């Protein structure tokens, strides 16, 4: 059965793409020349948890395309092909898959518990986003996979906190989006 995107769905997709864009500007500097810890992954997790797999992924594809076209919506107000091809570009590519996984793990369960939402957010928003991110970081920065993983360890606590926040917000917001 072919899924139709209604006007309401397009508004939700645009809103979550915009939210991810705004959250990119909420940055905490990290030591040692690492990129800042941003709120982008919170937007990724919320997109999947609130919109489901396909629509959540679509929102992140919109985000990625707008940044690719030059809108300064990536971390630190950056944009363009150079960012997506750079050392941290793999994380942005991972946003699409991350939102998809978050959504896939919860979309069939309209009464998902906080725990199941948190697990989905952690798996989709952290594990799935980190995989292409670490691979591209290793390739572009000419470091080993082990070194790339170690470089990302300082980000894990913040991302896991964002997963818990996303689960909490989604638990409150999901019932409102399903009936509108």
Secondary structure, DSSP 8 states (H G I E B T S, - for coil): ------HHHHHHHHHHHHHHHHHTT-EE--STT---EESHHHHHHHHHHHH-HHHHHHHHHHHHHHHHTT-S-BGGGB-SHHHHHSTTHHHHHHHHHHHHHHHHHHTT-TT--HHHHHHHHHIIIIIIHHHHHHHHHHHHHT--HHHHHHHHHHHHHHHHHHHHHHHHHHHHHHHHHH--
